[in-house]
């Protein structure tokens, strides 16, 4: 394993993030404040506690998930797309690096940035509502695995996209709606029975449910199912990335 090569890619991507540090931090913080003003104060005051949890505190896990899903995909997709756009991808492919090492560098940097932003949103939320983290280790597990998995998805999107506009298609038209409909701001059990069954087809439901359980021990599905779904999605993303590098799809042509 060429750790020096992985570190070089990782440091380059992190340096690019530090150049826009203000924007990277200000955006999630301001978004968190706005969500709490709208949902926590205006709407939350009209909603009773959900599973014994104050509504403002209830939405924190969903709010963090909403942020890290979009940030993971955005960071990873742009990270690999820009070298393709500028032509520097051929220098990376010709370097003494395996495809696994290249992927580790880009995905690791994207996941790190998303993890930091997720923790910033968590810290910001603590100023608005009293937070309780019943299982901090599991909370970090769900946070870390989600960042890794969706950074891999972002990497795939960055390879697939052949224009800057395509980088936003899946995050805006697929991931964001699935997150809002995945129980970010409500419990699935509040829906009619038919829509509950439909919601369970949404993979994001399992991520949010498991993550919320780590805070309040309140979940829409079993924790075991949530963990299993994370690993299934991770395996699918890893398999697709392996196929991309094996075939050279949109990397060598």
C-alpha positions as CSV (number, residue, x, y, z in Angstrom):
1,X,0.0,0.0,0.0
2,X,1.5,3.3,-1.1
3,X,0.6,5.5,1.9
4,X,2.7,8.4,0.6
5,X,0.6,8.5,-2.6
6,X,-2.6,8.3,-0.6
7,X,-1.4,11.0,1.7
8,X,-0.5,13.3,-1.2
9,X,-3.9,13.1,-2.8
10,X,-5.6,13.5,0.7
11,X,-3.5,16.5,1.6
12,X,-4.1,18.1,-1.8
13,X,-7.9,17.7,-1.4
14,X,-7.9,19.0,2.1
15,X,-5.8,22.0,1.2
16,X,-8.5,22.9,-1.4
17,X,-11.1,22.7,1.3
18,X,-9.1,24.9,3.6
19,X,-8.9,27.6,0.9
20,X,-12.7,27.9,1.2
21,X,-12.9,27.2,4.9
22,X,-15.2,30.1,5.6
23,X,-17.7,29.1,3.0
24,X,-17.5,25.4,4.1
25,X,-18.2,26.2,7.7
26,X,-20.5,29.2,7.3
27,X,-23.0,27.4,5.0
28,X,-23.9,24.5,7.3
29,X,-24.0,26.7,10.4
30,X,-26.3,29.2,8.8
31,X,-28.5,26.4,7.4
32,X,-28.7,24.9,10.9
33,X,-29.8,28.2,12.4
34,X,-32.5,28.7,9.7
35,X,-33.8,25.1,10.2
36,X,-34.1,25.7,13.9
37,X,-35.8,29.0,13.4
38,X,-38.4,27.6,11.0
39,X,-38.8,24.0,12.2
40,X,-37.7,24.2,15.8
41,X,-39.4,27.4,16.9
42,X,-42.2,28.3,14.4
43,X,-43.4,24.8,13.6
44,X,-42.0,22.9,16.6
45,X,-44.0,24.9,19.1
46,X,-47.2,23.5,17.5
47,X,-46.0,19.9,17.5
48,X,-46.1,17.7,20.6
49,X,-43.1,15.6,21.7
50,X,-42.3,12.7,19.4
51,X,-41.5,9.5,21.3
52,X,-40.9,11.6,24.4
53,X,-38.4,13.8,22.6
54,X,-38.9,17.5,22.2
55,X,-39.4,18.3,18.5
56,X,-36.5,20.7,18.2
57,X,-34.2,18.0,19.6
58,X,-35.9,15.3,17.5
59,X,-34.9,16.8,14.2
60,X,-31.2,17.2,15.0
61,X,-30.1,13.7,13.7
62,X,-32.1,14.2,10.6
63,X,-30.6,17.7,10.1
64,X,-27.1,16.3,10.5
65,X,-27.9,13.5,8.0
66,X,-29.3,16.0,5.5
67,X,-26.1,18.0,5.7
68,X,-23.5,15.2,5.5
69,X,-25.3,13.3,2.7
70,X,-25.2,16.4,0.5
71,X,-21.7,17.4,1.6
72,X,-20.2,13.9,1.1
73,X,-21.5,13.6,-2.4
74,X,-20.6,17.2,-3.4
75,X,-17.0,17.0,-2.0
76,X,-16.2,13.6,-3.6
77,X,-17.9,14.2,-6.9
78,X,-16.1,17.5,-7.5
79,X,-12.9,16.1,-6.2
80,X,-12.6,13.5,-8.9
81,X,-14.5,15.4,-11.7
82,X,-12.1,18.4,-11.7
83,X,-9.0,16.3,-12.6
84,X,-11.0,14.8,-15.4
85,X,-12.1,18.2,-16.6
86,X,-8.6,19.7,-16.4
87,X,-6.9,16.6,-17.8
88,X,-4.7,16.0,-14.7
89,X,-6.4,12.7,-14.1
90,X,-3.9,11.1,-16.5
91,X,-1.0,12.1,-14.3
92,X,-2.7,10.4,-11.4
93,X,-3.5,7.3,-13.4
94,X,0.1,7.1,-14.6
95,X,1.5,7.5,-11.1
96,X,2.7,4.4,-9.2
97,X,-0.7,4.2,-7.4
98,X,-3.3,1.4,-7.5
99,X,-6.9,2.2,-8.2
100,X,-7.6,1.4,-4.5
101,X,-5.1,4.0,-3.3
102,X,-6.4,6.7,-5.6
103,X,-10.0,6.0,-4.4
104,X,-8.8,6.0,-0.7
105,X,-7.2,9.5,-1.2
106,X,-10.2,11.2,-2.7
107,X,-12.9,9.4,-0.7
108,X,-11.0,9.8,2.5
109,X,-10.6,13.5,2.1
110,X,-14.3,14.0,1.1
111,X,-15.4,11.9,4.1
112,X,-13.2,13.8,6.5
113,X,-14.6,17.2,5.3
114,X,-18.2,15.8,5.7
115,X,-17.4,14.4,9.1
116,X,-16.1,17.7,10.4
117,X,-19.1,19.6,9.0
118,X,-21.4,17.1,10.6
119,X,-19.7,17.6,14.0
120,X,-20.0,21.4,13.5
121,X,-23.7,21.1,12.9
122,X,-24.0,18.9,16.0
123,X,-22.1,21.5,18.1
124,X,-24.3,24.3,16.6
125,X,-27.5,22.4,17.4
126,X,-26.5,22.2,21.1
127,X,-26.9,25.9,21.4
128,X,-30.6,25.7,20.5
129,X,-31.8,22.5,22.1
130,X,-30.7,20.2,24.9
131,X,-29.0,17.2,23.3
132,X,-28.7,13.7,24.7
133,X,-26.5,11.2,23.0
134,X,-27.4,7.8,24.6
135,X,-24.8,5.9,22.5
136,X,-21.9,8.1,21.5
137,X,-19.9,5.3,20.0
138,X,-22.7,4.2,17.8
139,X,-23.4,7.8,16.9
140,X,-19.9,8.2,15.6
141,X,-20.1,4.8,13.8
142,X,-23.2,5.9,11.9
143,X,-21.7,9.3,11.2
144,X,-18.4,7.9,9.9
145,X,-20.0,5.1,7.9
146,X,-22.5,7.4,6.2
147,X,-19.7,9.8,5.3
148,X,-17.6,7.0,3.8
149,X,-20.5,5.4,1.9
150,X,-21.9,8.6,0.4
151,X,-18.4,9.9,-0.5
152,X,-18.1,6.7,-2.5
153,X,-21.4,7.5,-4.2
154,X,-20.1,11.0,-4.9
155,X,-17.0,9.5,-6.4
156,X,-19.1,7.4,-8.7
157,X,-21.2,10.5,-9.7
158,X,-18.0,12.5,-10.4
159,X,-16.8,9.8,-12.7
160,X,-20.1,9.4,-14.4
161,X,-20.8,13.2,-15.0
162,X,-19.6,14.7,-18.2
163,X,-20.5,18.3,-17.2
164,X,-20.7,20.5,-14.1
165,X,-24.5,20.5,-14.3
166,X,-24.7,16.7,-14.0
167,X,-22.8,16.8,-10.7
168,X,-26.0,18.3,-9.2
169,X,-28.6,16.1,-10.8
170,X,-28.5,13.2,-8.4
171,X,-27.9,15.2,-5.2
172,X,-30.8,17.6,-6.0
173,X,-33.3,15.3,-7.7
174,X,-32.7,12.1,-5.8
175,X,-30.7,12.4,-2.6
176,X,-32.3,15.5,-1.2
177,X,-36.0,14.4,-1.8
178,X,-35.1,10.9,-0.3
179,X,-33.6,12.6,2.8
180,X,-36.7,14.9,3.4
181,X,-39.0,11.9,2.8
182,X,-36.8,9.6,5.0
183,X,-38.0,10.9,8.3
184,X,-35.5,13.7,8.8
185,X,-38.2,16.0,10.4
186,X,-40.8,13.4,11.4
187,X,-41.3,9.8,12.5
188,X,-42.3,7.3,9.9
189,X,-44.9,6.0,12.4
190,X,-46.8,9.3,12.1
191,X,-47.7,8.4,8.5
192,X,-50.7,6.4,7.4
193,X,-50.0,2.7,7.1
194,X,-49.7,2.7,3.3
195,X,-47.2,5.5,3.3
196,X,-45.2,3.8,6.0
197,X,-44.7,0.8,3.8
198,X,-43.7,3.0,0.9
199,X,-41.2,4.9,3.1
200,X,-39.5,1.6,4.0
201,X,-38.4,1.4,0.3
202,X,-36.4,4.5,0.9
203,X,-32.8,3.5,1.9
204,X,-32.2,6.8,3.7
205,X,-34.9,5.9,6.3
206,X,-32.6,3.2,7.7
207,X,-29.7,5.6,8.0
208,X,-31.7,8.3,9.8
209,X,-33.5,5.8,12.0
210,X,-30.2,4.2,13.2
211,X,-28.6,7.6,13.7
212,X,-31.5,8.9,15.7
213,X,-31.5,5.8,17.9
214,X,-27.9,6.5,18.9
215,X,-29.2,9.8,20.3
216,X,-32.6,9.0,21.9
217,X,-33.0,5.2,21.6
218,X,-36.0,6.0,19.4
219,X,-36.0,4.3,16.0
220,X,-38.5,3.6,13.1
221,X,-36.7,0.4,12.2
222,X,-34.5,-2.0,14.2
223,X,-30.9,-0.9,14.7
224,X,-29.7,-4.3,13.3
225,X,-31.5,-3.5,10.0
226,X,-30.1,0.0,9.9
227,X,-26.5,-1.4,10.3
228,X,-27.1,-4.1,7.7
229,X,-28.4,-1.5,5.2
230,X,-25.4,0.6,5.6
231,X,-23.1,-2.3,4.8
232,X,-25.2,-3.3,1.8
233,X,-25.1,0.1,0.4
234,X,-21.3,0.3,1.1
235,X,-20.7,-3.0,-0.7
236,X,-22.7,-1.8,-3.7
237,X,-20.7,1.4,-4.0
238,X,-17.4,-0.4,-3.6
239,X,-18.4,-2.9,-6.3
240,X,-19.3,-0.1,-8.7
241,X,-16.0,1.8,-8.0
242,X,-14.0,-1.5,-8.6
243,X,-15.8,-1.9,-11.9
244,X,-15.0,1.7,-12.9
245,X,-11.3,1.2,-12.4
246,X,-11.3,-2.2,-13.9
247,X,-12.9,-1.1,-17.1
248,X,-11.5,2.5,-17.1
249,X,-15.1,3.8,-17.6
250,X,-14.8,7.6,-18.4
251,X,-11.2,7.6,-16.9
252,X,-9.2,6.4,-19.8
253,X,-11.2,7.8,-22.7
